Amino acid sequence: MSSHSNGMDPLQDERLSALLASPDFSVPAYLNMALDVTSATSDKDAPHATSDEQHRQLEQQMANLALQLQMRTQSCHDEIGRIGAELQAVLPRCCSDVGRVAAGLEGMEMDLAGLILDDAKLEDTEQKDDPLITLHTLLNLKTHLTAARTILSAASSWDETIRSIPALLAASNSSSLGSDQGDSATPSASQHLILAVEALSTLEAGERALRVMPSGREEREQVLATLRSRTEAMLKPQLLHALKKTDTRTGLLKQCVEMYGSLGKMEVLKEEYVRARPGELLTVWFSFGGTTAASVKDEDLAESSKQNEVEEDHAAEDFDFTEDDAPHPELTNPAPSTVSQHSSTPTAGPTKQQFTEFLPDFYDAILELLAKERNQARLVFGAELAPSIVARVLTECFKPIVSSFARRLESLCPLPNSSGSASSSSAGGMEAIASAYESTIQFLSLAYDQMEAWDSVSSDRATTQSNKDNASNNQITLVENIRKAFLLIASPFVPYQQSLAEAERYPLGEAASIVARDVRSVNHLEDASERLGDLAPFMFPLAEAVIDRFELLNSGYNASSTLSAIDTLLSNHASELAIAMGSLSGNATSSSSGLEFDEQHVNCALEVLRIAGVFKRYLKSFEQSVRDRLKIMANQLLDTVLEPSDVSSNIDIPDSLTPIQIRAMLAKEACSPSPSPYVDDGTGVKFPSSVVQLRRLAGLSGDSKNSPPLLFPKAVESTSRLARSSQSFVFEVCYAIPERHLRGISALPVWKQEGSSGGGTGDDSYGILPQSFITQVGEHVLALVQALEPFASDNEALGLANEVMAGVRAVAVQPWKEFVAAAGCSSTGDDNETLEALMVGKTLSKYLFVDRDIVEDVAQENEEEDEEDLDAAASTAFCNQWLDVVGTAVTGRLLERTMRIPRLGKKGAEHLAADLNYIRNVFTALGISGHPNPLLQYAAQLATMDEDSIRERIRGRDALPSGALEVIRKAEQRIAYVRNISV
């Protein structure tokens, strides 16, 4: 219908056509526009028409419009049909064109990479924008066309693929049934199953592509779920059959890997594969524990889902270690083993030694499995998945036996506060635990070496950034698996690592008790040196073994508690030795009731002193060695490996791990699992708090460089007591005879004699012979030189004895305390400074009015003699030390006995002066520095001094600068009193 026949001009017709093509088209709008145009035309043609005529014209126009709309609608339908037919005819060509375009785009992509490199060298960037936009548009076109092709292909093949899968599964099932009746498997069974899996994979890919079409989605998902469950049910027997044939053929397993990979169920296959690998090893483990062969069924071990049940069956039958090889009535021949003869003992219960020998063999068997698994996993799963498979196999070897392992360790050494901790008859102690742990650490180091090279994936396949990212993720996963495996394997040892000090205390206490009983049984001086010489260093090998186990198990963590346990052990041992030496001293003093001098007793006493020196030297050497080891451990704690932070921060993973690195990692997880805060160690460098504690003990921190803390303070204090006890023992033996000779001289009647040979000074008494008691004391002191020299001539013994000679003069202080008390100055009796001034005497000579030149000449002569005899300086110094001690004690006792003389006549005073001068001459002859003490000469002078002089001397001491001079004044008053001189 033309516009002319409708009474419309062409302009109006275009307006109506435009409205039809407009997205805002509506029927009322179109009718109103058409009617307005028609009404305007009719009014122009018949301005005077009646209303009926106008109404008739309007109806005619509406009919014309309806006819026109019907014709245009038919025309649109015809156009749509024609376009659809064209599209249907063009679609196959489009598919082929898309394929060609895809191939072309790949080439264009390569060309584009080259263009980008070339364009980067050009300065004019405006000329390269247009090609990039064009290529980007083409790439988007390729993506859309590929998606369209995928959707159309999935829709066209959906029904056919669904129909093919049940038929393939049925064919596979019938083929497998036929193979069960024969001797060998039919290839068609696996082939049909492979085709079914491929069809199912195609179907799943089509379902993912058709998700953009919501209609029928639930139905598709239900169909896929049904087919997947049927396929997986058919795959499970195939997988189990393949797992039984891994030692002889891997083709079936490879097919299973491909099929499970196609279904996206690779993790299920990995789990089943890993569970089936360590079956024989688990048989070996539990059969060694005493389980009968029948209780460990082969089918249970092959069926990976039954592993936990096997573990529970054996858990209740775990063995207890026995000390002998007595037959066990409940045991029968265990299952055959591939791990040495220890796992096939027919009827004997296993001993500690057998288990410690069995464990390395068991580890060797696992290493053989890992070595085999390394090659097999690469063949079956590929180089990318092989390392993680090996790590998971390692974990699976121990997962079922961890609890059993822990119980067996507790049979070796009960944990502290456990029910069996009080009984050690059947326990191997911490030595057995350390032996087992050392074998475990060595095994973990070798097991780590069995893993694939860390960069195998990245070097072979990681050529793109995506592959590099995948390789990095695989590496992180692998490290996490290995770390978890190591922690699982070492988990039975964690309770011993956490309570190492407590675990060591009980066996060490038992050993200390046995040694203490032996030490207390030493009562005779003759065999004391030999027996105590063997017992004194007995505890140090035990302490060194504790440090070895501490380094092995804890690697430096919880050092304070372990050192405290060792400190208590050594301290108690030193105290027992000190008590034994004290008992020897009492026995030696009480048993030697006679006045004869025995040089053999002196030599035995000096041997006891040497034993104390041996203990002290051992302690110093042991403490230094421990400190050196703590320094090494402190540095090892900073060398962390397999840490999660290391992996996430892309730190290079080592190709191998040393046992030291593994020990440090496991010790940190057991003893310090939470991250330690970093603190300053005093040098301005921050370390983890656990490392700072170890560095402080080792003397590496800033506050410990000058004086590092004592590692064994209680032992050092007990060693000091031991040294004092040994010094007192030697002193008692050397001083016993002078003490007995001087004990009762205060009551001798000779002191009261009044006969006169004329007044004067002490030098006038030389005409009177010294009494027998003082000559015997002098002879004894002179004989000591000969008794001390044989021991002092042995350089080794002398060096050990000198270890405990510090402060030896303190053993001679008691006579001087009694001298001060006898002089009437009890208030100053405990004043160490006063006592030291009296005992040394050099500073007092100027207050005593004695001949200072004589004293100084003697001291100078002694020093010159020492300088002349340099070869024997050490020996001479040792002898002089003891002669000085004995001489000091004799001087103090003689002065104390003098103060206790009740009455001193003139003749008695001369005898006293003669005795004092005699002992002075003896000390002068010995040539000991500091002897004779000037108080001896002064006492001799006071004994024979005239009354006026002594009164003047006493009255002239008004200003007393020290406590020592107060004692001298009291001594002067005491002598004046016994001489009946009023002051």
TORDOZA-140667 format. One record per residue (C-alpha): residue in one letter; x, y, z. Coordinates in steps of 0.1 Angstrom, whole numbers, plus 5000, padded with zeros to 4 digits. Example, Ala and Ser with C-alpha at 12.3 -4.5 7.8 and 13.67 -1.06 7.14 Angstrom:
2
a512349555078
s513749895071
END
This chain:
983
m500050005000
s501550334989
s501250665007
h499350814978
s496550554980
n496250615017
g495950985013
m499351045030
d502151235017
p505651085017
l506851305046
q504051175068
d504750815057
e508450855068
r507350985102
l505150675107
s507950445096
a510350615119
l507950555148
l507750185139
a511550155141
s511750355173
p512350165206
d509650395221
f507050255197
s503550195211
v500250125193
p498350425208
a501050665197
y501150515162
l497350535158
n497150895171
m499851005147
a498150835117
l494750965126
d496051315131
v497551315097
t494351165081
s492151405099
a494151705088
t493951575051
s490151515052
d489551855067
k491452015040
d489651815012
a486051855027
p485852145049
h482052145049
a481451765053
t478751655078
s479551465109
d478351135094
e480651175065
q483551255088
h482850955109
r482750725078
q486050875066
l487650805100
e486650445100
q487950405065
q491250545076
m491450315105
a490850015083
n493550125060
l495950165089
a495149815102
l495749665068
q499049855065
l500149725100
q499249365090
m501249385058
r504249535076
t504049255103
q504048985076
s507049155060
c508949155093
h508248775098
d509448705063
e512648905070
i513248715103
g512848385086
r515148475058
i517848595083
g517448275104
a517948065073
e521048265064
l522448225099
q521847855099
a523647825066
v526548045077
l527147885112
p529247585100
r531347825080
c531648045111
c532947755132
s535647675107
d536448035103
v536648065141
g539147785141
r541247955114
v540848285132
a542148115164
a545147975146
g545748315130
l545348485163
e548048265179
g550348375151
m549248735155
e549948705192
m553448605185
d553848875160
l552349115185
a555049025210
g557649105184
l555949425175
i555849535211
l559549485215
d560249675182
d557849955191
a559449995225
k562550135207
l560550395188
e560050745202
d556750815184
t554150635206
e551150775187
q551750545158
k551450225178
d548150285196
d545950185167
p547349845161
l547149755198
i543549855199
t542849645168
l544649345182
h542749375215
t539449385196
l540449075177
l541448895209
n538048975224
l536448845193
k538348525195
t537348475231
h533648535224
l533648305194
t535448035213
a532948055241
a530048045215
r531647735199
t532047565232
i528447625242
l527147505208
s529347195208
a528247105243
a524547145234
s524846935203
s526746645219
w525046645253
d522446375246
e524746145227
t527446155254
i524946085281
r523745775262
s527245645256
i528445645293
p526145375307
a526945155278
l530645195284
l530245125321
a528244815314
a530844695289
s533544755314
n531744575341
s531044265319
s534644265309
s535944275344
l533543985354
g535043785326
s538543865337
d537743755373
q536943405359
g540143385340
d543743415351
s544543755336
a542744085331
t541144165298
p542344485282
s538944585271
a537644635306
s540144905314
q539745045279
h535945085283
l536445245317
i538845495302
l536445585275
a533645625301
v535845855321
e536746055291
a533046085282
l532246195317
s534946455316
t533546585283
l530146595298
e531346785329
a533047035306
g529847075286
e527847125318
r530147405328
a529747565294
l525947535295
r525647705329
v524848025310
m521647855299
p519547835331
s516847605316
g517547235325
r520447315348
e519147105377
e518446815355
r521946825340
e523546835375
q521446535387
v522446335357
l526146415362
a525946325399
t524445985390
l527045915363
r529946025385
s528945805414
r528645505391
t531945575375
e533745625408
a532245295420
m533645125390
l537045295394
k537645195431
p538144815424
q540344915394
l542445135417
l542744865444
h543844615418
a546444845404
l547844925439
k548444555444
k550544545412
t552844845418
d555944635424
t555644455391
r553844685368
t552745045369
g550645065337
l547345005355
l548245265381
k549045525354
q545645465338
c544045525372
v546045845376
e544745965342
m541145865349
y541146025384
g542846325371
s540146355344
l537446345370
g539246595393
k539546335420
m543346315421
e543346375459
v541246065464
l543745855444
k546746005463
e545145925496
e544445565486
y547945525471
v549745665501
r547845445525
a548745135507
r552445195505
p553745125541
g551744805547
e554644565551
l556544815574
l553544835597
t553544455599
v557244465609
w556644725636
f553744555653
s555144205649
f558244315668
g556044435696
g554744095702
t551644075680
t551043735663
a551243705626
a547543615624
s546543945640
v548244145613
k546244055582
d547544115548
e544144225535
d543944485563
l547244625553
a546344635516
e542944785523
s544045135531
s540745225548
k541444965575
q544745115587
n543345275618
e541744955628
v545044775626
e546545035648
e543844995674
d544244615673
h547944635681
a547744925706
a546544705734
e549244445727
d552244685728
f555144525745
d557044605778
f560744575778
t562344305798
e565844275811
d566443915800
d565443695771
a562843475789
p560143345766
h556843515766
p553943265768
e551543475747
l553843525717
t553943315686
n556143345655
p555643705641
a555043775605
p557943765581
s559944085580
t562144265556
v563944445585
s566644225600
q566443945625
h565144165653
s561644165639
s561443795637
t562343685672
p559943385676
t559143375713
a561443595734
g560143925747
p562144215733
t564744385754
k565944745755
q568944665735
q566944475709
f564644775704
t567545025701
e568944785674
f565644735657
l564845095654
p567745185630
d566844885609
f563244985608
y564345335596
d566545185570
a563644995556
i561645315554
l564545485535
e564545195511
l560845245505
l561345625500
a564145565475
k561845325456
e558945565459
r560945855446
n561345685412
q557945525411
a556045845420
r557846035392
l556845765367
v553245745379
f552346095390
g554946305371
a557846515383
e555546795395
l553646575421
a556346325430
p557946515459
s554646575477
i553746205472
v557046095488
a556446335517
r552946195523
v554245835521
l556745925548
t553946065570
e551845755564
c554645525575
f554345685610
k550845795614
p549445455625
i552345385649
v552845725667
s550945625698
s552545285699
f555945455695
a555245675724
r554245385746
r557445195737
l559545495746
e557745525780
s558645155785
l562245255779
c562145545803
p558945635822
l557946005821
p558246215852
n555246185875
s553945885856
s552945565873
g556145385862
s558545665870
a559345525904
s560545195890
s563745175871
s564344805870
s563044755835
a563645115822
g566545205799
g566745555812
m567245865792
e570245705775
a567845475756
i565645775747
a568645975735
s569745675714
a566345635698
y566146015692
e569546025676
s568545745653
t565445935644
i567346255637
q569746075614
f566845905597
l565046245591
s568146385576
l568546095552
a564746105544
y565046465535
d567646375509
q565246135493
m562946425482
e563146555447
a565346845438
w563747165449
d564047335416
s563147045394
v559747185385
s560947535379
s563847435358
d561847195336
r558547365331
a558347705347
t558947905316
t555948135320
q555048345350
s552048125356
n554147815357
k556547985380
d553748065404
n552547715403
a556047585410
s556347815439
n553047705453
n554047335449
q557247405467
i555447575496
t553047285499
l555947035498
v557847215525
e554647225547
n554146845541
i557746765550
r557546985581
k554346825593
a555946475586
f558946565607
l556846695636
l554746385635
i557646145635
a559346335664
s556146375684
p556646075707
f559846245720
v558146585728
p557246495764
y560846405771
q562046735755
q559646945775
s560446775809
l564046685802
a565346815835
e562746625855
a563346315835
e567046335843
r566746405881
y565446065891
p568145845875
l570846095885
g569546095920
e569745715921
a573345715908
a574245995933
s572745785962
i574845485952
v578045695951
a577145865983
r576945536001
d580345445988
v581845775998
r580445746034
s581945406037
v585445556035
n586645556071
h590245466070
l593045706061
e595145436044
d592645356016
a590945706015
s593145835987
e592545545964
r588745515970
l588045885971
g590245925940
d587945695921
l584745845935
a585546215933
p585246255895
f582545985891
m579646225886
f581246435858
p580846165830
l577146145841
a576846525839
e578546535805
a576146275793
v573246495805
i574646785785
d574946555755
r571346455758
f570346825764
e572046935733
l570546645713
l566946675726
n566647045734
s569347215713
g569747495739
y566047545749
n565147525786
a568847545795
s568347685830
s566347385843
t568847135829
l571847325843
s570047345877
a569646965877
i573346915870
d574247185896
t572246995922
l573946665913
l577446805915
s576747005946
n575446705965
h578346495954
a580846765966
s579046785999
e579246416004
l583046425997
a583346716022
i581446516048
a583646216042
m586846426045
g585446576078
s584946216091
l588446126080
s589746416099
g588046326131
n589045956128
a592646046120
t592846276151
s591146036175
s593045726162
s596545876165
s596645896203
g600445866204
l602946146199
e604845976171
f605046156138
d604045946107
e604946096074
q602645846056
h599646016072
v600846346059
n601146196024
c597646046026
a596246376038
l597846556009
e596446295985
v593046385998
l593846745991
r594846645956
i591446475952
a589646795961
g591746965935
v590846705910
f587146775917
k587647145914
r589547115881
y586946885867
l584247135876
k586147425860
s586847225829
f583247095827
e581847445832
q584047585805
s583147305781
v579447355788
r579847735782
d581547665749
r578747435738
l576147685749
k577747945726
i577547695697
m573947615705
a573047985707
n574348035671
q572547725660
l569247855672
l569548145647
d569847905618
t566147815613
v565047585585
l561647475572
e560047765590
p556647885576
s557948235575
d560948125555
v558747965528
s556248245526
s559148505522
n560648305493
i563848215513
d565847945495
i565047605508
p568147395514
d568847095493
s569846895524
l569346925561
t572046835587
p571046655619
i571946975638
q569447185618
i566646925622
r567346905660
a567047285664
m563847295644
l562247005664
a563447145697
k561947485690
e558547325682
a558647115714
c560047365738
s559247705724
p556347675699
s555148035702
p557248305685
s559748455709
p559848835711
y563048995700
v564949175729
d568249355732
d571049125746
g572949425759
t575149475728
g572549675708
v571649365688
k568149215691
f567648835693
p564748605702
s564348595740
s565348225741
v568548295723
v569248595746
q568948365776
l571348115761
r573848395751
r573748535787
l574548195801
a577348145775
g578748485784
l578048645750
s575548915760
g576649265769
d576149235806
s578148915808
k581248975788
n583349075818
s581948835843
p579748565828
p577248415853
l578148085870
l576547795854
f576747585885
p576647815915
k575647555941
a578347325929
v580947605931
e579847675967
s580047305976
t583447285960
s584547565982
r583347376012
l585147065999
a588347265996
r588047396031
s587347046044
s590346906026
q592547196039
s591247126074
f591946756070
v595646826060
f595947086088
e594546846114
v597046576104
c600046816103
y599047006134
a597846726156
i601146656174
p601947026182
e598347066195
r598746766218
h602146886231
l600847236238
r597447136251
g598347126288
i601447346292
s599547616310
a599347396341
l603047306343
p604547376377
v607647516362
w605947846356
k605647906393
q609247876402
e610748186418
g614448116415
s616348416400
s619148446376
g618948816374
g616549046357
g616849156321
t615449106287
g614348786270
d617848746254
d619348676289
s617348346290
y619548166265
g621447996294
i618247796302
l617447506279
p614047496263
q611647246277
s610946906261
f607446996249
i608647296228
t611547106214
q609246826203
v607047086186
g610047236169
e611246896157
h607846816144
v607747146124
l611147076110
a610146716101
l607146856082
v609546976056
q610646626048
a607046506049
l605846766024
e608646755999
p607846415982
f604346525974
a605446875963
s608046725939
d605246575918
n604246855895
e600946705885
a599846635920
l601146975931
g599147155904
l595946975915
a596547055951
n597147425943
e593647435929
v592247425964
m594947615983
a593247955982
g592448086017
v594347806034
r595448036063
a591948036075
v592347686090
a594847826115
v592648106128
q591047916157
p594147936180
w594248306175
k590648346183
e591348166216
f594448376221
v592348696218
a589748556242
a592448446267
a593948796266
g590548936277
c589349086244
s586448856236
s584549136219
t587149156191
g587548776188
d585548766155
d587149066140
n588748926109
e590849236104
t592249226139
l592948856136
e594648896103
a596849176117
l597848956147
m598548656125
v600748836100
g602449056126
k604549266102
t602549586108
l602749536146
s606549526150
k606849906154
y604349896183
l606049606201
f609549766206
v611249466191
d614249456168
r612549546134
d615849506116
i615949136125
v612449076113
e612949266081
d616349096075
v614748756079
a611948836054
q614448986029
e616648676032
n613748446026
e612748645995
e616348625982
e616448255987
d613148225968
e614548415939
e617748205938
d615647875936
l613447935907
d613347575895
a611747455926
a609647765932
a606247595930
s607347315952
t608947545977
a605947775977
f603547485984
c605747356013
n606047706027
q602347756026
w601747466048
l604647546071
d603247896073
v599847756083
v601247516109
g603647776122
t600848036125
a598647786144
v601547686167
t602348056173
g598748136181
r598347826203
l601547896222
l600448256228
e597048146240
r598647886264
t600948166277
m597848386284
r596348106304
i599348046327
p597948126362
r601148226379
l604548316365
g607548326388
k610948456379
k612348126371
g609248026352
a609448346332
e612948266322
h611747916310
l608948076291
a611348316274
a613648026265
d610847826251
l609548126230
n613048206218
y613547846208
i610547826186
r611548166171
n614848016161
v613047716146
f610847936124
t613848146115
a615747836104
l612747736082
g613048066064
i609248106060
s608048446050
g606348626079
h607948406105
p608748416133
n605848636144
p607148946163
l604648866191
l606848566201
q609748796207
y607649046224
a606048786247
a609548666257
q610549026265
l607449076286
a608148766305
t611548886317
m611049266316
d611549446349
e608549576367
d609049946360
s609549896322
i606449686319
r604449946339
e605750226316
r604950016285
i601349956296
r600650306307
g602150446275
r599450286253
d596550536258
a595750606222
l595150266205
p594750296167
s593449946161
g591849636176
a595149446173
l596949696196
e594049656221
v594749286222
i598449356227
r597649596256
k595449326272
a598249066267
e600649306284
q598249346313
r597748966315
i601448896317
a601949176343
y599049016363
v600548666363
r603848806372
n602148986401
i603049326389
s600549596397
v599749856370
END
